[in-house]
Amino acid sequence: MGYENQKFEATKPSNACQLAMGGYFDYDTPAISQLSIQDIAHSLANQCRFNGHTKIFYSVAEHSVLCYHYLNDLRNENDKKVKLSAKTLMYALMHDAAEAITSDIPKPFKQMFPEIEQKEKEYLAAIFDLLELDLEDADKELVKQADRYMLLKEAKNLLEPATRFRFLWGPWIGNYYDVYEEMMTSEFTEDDIFISGWGPEEAKRHFLSIFNDLRWQRI
């Protein structure tokens, strides 16, 4: 028994975290990690956005699904003007996948430590490689648009007190005011994106369903 333990200690990754499905992610050498889409969906579905400071439980997985729907709706409404590839839609769903490894760190805090943001980018690229996702040609600017839109919608609807929304978030979106004017000036926004507050199991199911549908489109 002692020998087996010593052998395990000598060969296990030195800087790794255990994953939901029993594998591990190696922070030093991500390429040797044992990671699946089930690990990512499970973790994101169990993490609450805004560090948990929301009226209801609202997961990173639901946020990711709604970013996907934002762009998919954009594609359906403007078929001739907006051309969205399956790669872009997959990137929208997976844009926060690294948070399954790093957790959802509040952006104002994360910006104080640029090395964390850089590591997140590296881990996201590693995750795409591990899952054999070729998303190089994805339109990342459109995904950023979806992410910002959902961030503001979430902050406006899920944080307390709602009267503080314009004060706290207005300066941050000053550069995008033309795009998000309705969000800043109206009490209600007219869109088909509904925040449901899914529990972890439902959020995970929606996330995996969309992932599998997109994989069939030969990502």
C-alpha positions as CSV (number, residue, x, y, z in Angstrom):
1,M,0.0,0.0,0.0
2,G,2.8,2.4,0.9
3,Y,4.7,1.7,-2.3
4,E,1.5,2.4,-4.4
5,N,1.0,5.7,-2.6
6,Q,4.6,6.7,-3.2
7,K,4.3,5.8,-6.9
8,F,1.1,7.8,-7.2
9,E,2.7,10.8,-5.5
10,A,5.7,10.6,-7.9
11,T,3.6,10.5,-11.1
12,K,0.5,12.6,-10.4
13,P,0.4,16.2,-11.9
14,S,2.1,18.6,-9.5
15,N,-0.4,21.5,-10.0
16,A,-3.8,20.1,-10.9
17,C,-7.4,20.3,-9.9
18,Q,-9.9,17.4,-9.9
19,L,-12.8,17.6,-12.3
20,A,-16.4,16.5,-11.9
21,M,-16.1,13.4,-14.1
22,G,-13.0,12.1,-12.2
23,G,-10.2,13.5,-14.4
24,Y,-8.0,16.5,-13.7
25,F,-6.9,19.7,-15.3
26,D,-3.1,20.5,-15.1
27,Y,-2.5,24.2,-14.7
28,D,1.1,23.9,-15.7
29,T,0.6,21.7,-18.7
30,P,-3.0,21.9,-19.9
31,A,-2.4,19.7,-22.9
32,I,-2.1,16.6,-20.6
33,S,-5.4,17.3,-18.8
34,Q,-8.3,14.9,-18.7
35,L,-11.2,17.2,-19.4
36,S,-14.6,16.6,-21.1
37,I,-17.5,18.8,-22.1
38,Q,-19.4,17.3,-19.2
39,D,-16.9,18.7,-16.8
40,I,-17.3,22.1,-18.2
41,A,-21.1,22.0,-18.3
42,H,-21.3,20.7,-14.7
43,S,-19.0,23.4,-13.3
44,L,-20.5,26.3,-15.1
45,A,-24.0,25.2,-14.2
46,N,-23.0,25.2,-10.5
47,Q,-21.4,28.7,-10.5
48,C,-23.5,31.7,-9.8
49,R,-22.7,34.9,-11.8
50,F,-21.8,38.2,-10.1
51,N,-20.1,36.3,-7.3
52,G,-23.5,35.2,-6.0
53,H,-24.9,38.7,-5.5
54,T,-28.0,38.1,-7.5
55,K,-31.7,38.0,-6.5
56,I,-31.9,34.4,-7.7
57,F,-29.4,31.7,-8.6
58,Y,-28.2,32.5,-12.1
59,S,-25.4,30.3,-13.5
60,V,-22.5,30.9,-15.8
61,A,-24.0,28.1,-17.9
62,E,-27.3,29.9,-18.3
63,H,-25.4,33.1,-19.3
64,S,-23.5,31.1,-21.9
65,V,-26.7,29.7,-23.3
66,L,-28.3,33.1,-23.5
67,C,-25.3,34.6,-25.3
68,Y,-25.8,31.8,-27.9
69,H,-29.5,32.6,-28.2
70,Y,-28.7,36.3,-28.5
71,L,-26.6,35.7,-31.6
72,N,-28.8,33.0,-33.0
73,D,-31.8,35.3,-32.8
74,L,-29.7,38.0,-34.5
75,R,-28.9,35.6,-37.3
76,N,-32.6,34.7,-37.7
77,E,-33.9,38.2,-37.7
78,N,-31.2,39.6,-40.1
79,D,-30.4,36.7,-42.3
80,K,-29.3,38.8,-45.2
81,K,-27.3,41.3,-43.2
82,V,-25.7,39.2,-40.4
83,K,-23.9,36.0,-41.4
84,L,-23.1,33.9,-38.4
85,S,-21.2,30.6,-38.7
86,A,-21.7,27.6,-36.4
87,K,-18.2,28.4,-35.1
88,T,-19.2,31.8,-33.9
89,L,-22.3,30.3,-32.2
90,M,-20.1,27.7,-30.6
91,Y,-17.7,30.4,-29.4
92,A,-20.6,32.2,-27.8
93,L,-21.6,29.1,-25.9
94,M,-18.0,28.3,-24.9
95,H,-16.6,31.8,-24.3
96,D,-16.5,31.4,-20.5
97,A,-15.4,27.7,-20.6
98,A,-12.1,28.6,-18.8
99,E,-14.2,29.5,-15.8
100,A,-14.7,25.8,-15.2
101,I,-11.0,25.8,-14.4
102,T,-10.5,29.2,-12.8
103,S,-14.0,30.0,-11.4
104,D,-16.0,33.1,-12.3
105,I,-13.7,35.9,-10.9
106,P,-15.5,39.3,-10.8
107,K,-14.0,41.3,-13.7
108,P,-13.2,44.5,-11.7
109,F,-11.0,42.4,-9.4
110,K,-9.6,40.4,-12.3
111,Q,-8.5,43.5,-14.1
112,M,-6.2,44.3,-11.2
113,F,-4.2,41.2,-12.1
114,P,-3.5,41.1,-15.9
115,E,-1.7,37.8,-15.5
116,I,-5.0,36.1,-14.5
117,E,-6.8,37.3,-17.7
118,Q,-3.8,36.1,-19.7
119,K,-4.0,32.7,-18.1
120,E,-7.7,32.5,-18.7
121,K,-7.0,33.1,-22.4
122,E,-4.4,30.4,-22.4
123,Y,-6.7,27.9,-20.7
124,L,-9.6,28.7,-23.0
125,A,-7.3,27.9,-26.0
126,A,-6.2,24.7,-24.3
127,I,-9.8,23.7,-23.7
128,F,-10.6,24.1,-27.3
129,D,-7.7,21.9,-28.2
130,L,-8.6,19.2,-25.7
131,L,-12.2,19.2,-27.1
132,E,-10.9,19.4,-30.7
133,L,-12.8,22.6,-31.4
134,D,-11.4,24.6,-34.2
135,L,-12.8,28.1,-33.5
136,E,-10.1,30.2,-35.1
137,D,-12.5,31.8,-37.6
138,A,-15.2,32.6,-35.1
139,D,-16.4,36.2,-35.1
140,K,-15.2,37.1,-31.6
141,E,-16.4,40.7,-31.8
142,L,-20.0,39.6,-32.2
143,V,-19.5,37.3,-29.2
144,K,-18.2,40.3,-27.2
145,Q,-21.3,42.2,-28.2
146,A,-23.6,39.3,-27.0
147,D,-21.5,39.0,-23.8
148,R,-21.8,42.8,-23.0
149,Y,-25.5,42.9,-23.8
150,M,-26.2,40.0,-21.5
151,L,-24.0,41.4,-18.8
152,L,-26.0,44.6,-18.7
153,K,-29.3,42.9,-18.9
154,E,-28.3,40.6,-16.1
155,A,-27.0,43.5,-13.9
156,K,-30.2,45.5,-14.5
157,N,-32.5,42.6,-13.7
158,L,-30.7,40.5,-11.1
159,L,-28.8,42.9,-8.9
160,E,-30.1,45.0,-6.0
161,P,-30.9,47.8,-5.8
162,A,-32.0,48.3,-9.4
163,T,-31.9,52.1,-9.0
164,R,-28.1,51.9,-8.8
165,F,-27.8,50.3,-12.2
166,R,-27.1,53.5,-14.3
167,F,-24.8,54.9,-11.7
168,L,-22.6,51.8,-11.4
169,W,-22.7,50.5,-15.0
170,G,-23.2,53.7,-17.0
171,P,-19.5,54.8,-17.1
172,W,-18.4,51.3,-18.1
173,I,-20.6,51.2,-21.2
174,G,-20.0,54.9,-22.2
175,N,-18.2,53.7,-25.3
176,Y,-21.1,51.6,-26.4
177,Y,-24.0,53.9,-25.5
178,D,-25.4,54.0,-29.0
179,V,-25.7,50.2,-29.0
180,Y,-27.1,49.9,-25.5
181,E,-29.1,53.2,-25.2
182,E,-32.4,51.4,-24.6
183,M,-30.8,49.3,-21.8
184,M,-29.6,52.5,-20.1
185,T,-32.7,54.7,-20.5
186,S,-35.7,52.3,-20.3
187,E,-37.0,50.3,-17.5
188,F,-37.7,47.4,-19.8
189,T,-35.9,46.1,-22.9
190,E,-37.7,44.6,-25.8
191,D,-36.0,41.3,-26.7
192,D,-36.8,37.6,-26.7
193,I,-34.0,36.7,-24.2
194,F,-35.5,35.6,-20.9
195,I,-33.5,35.1,-17.7
196,S,-35.1,32.0,-16.1
197,G,-32.8,31.3,-13.2
198,W,-32.4,27.6,-14.1
199,G,-31.2,25.2,-11.4
200,P,-27.8,23.5,-12.1
201,E,-29.2,20.4,-13.6
202,E,-31.5,22.3,-16.1
203,A,-28.7,24.7,-17.0
204,K,-26.3,21.8,-17.6
205,R,-28.9,20.1,-19.8
206,H,-29.5,23.2,-22.0
207,F,-25.8,23.8,-22.3
208,L,-25.0,20.2,-23.4
209,S,-27.9,20.1,-25.8
210,I,-26.8,23.2,-27.7
211,F,-23.2,22.0,-27.7
212,N,-24.1,18.7,-29.2
213,D,-26.4,20.3,-31.8
214,L,-23.5,22.5,-32.9
215,R,-21.1,19.6,-33.0
216,W,-23.3,18.0,-35.6
217,Q,-22.7,21.0,-37.7
218,R,-19.1,19.9,-38.1
219,I,-17.4,22.5,-35.9
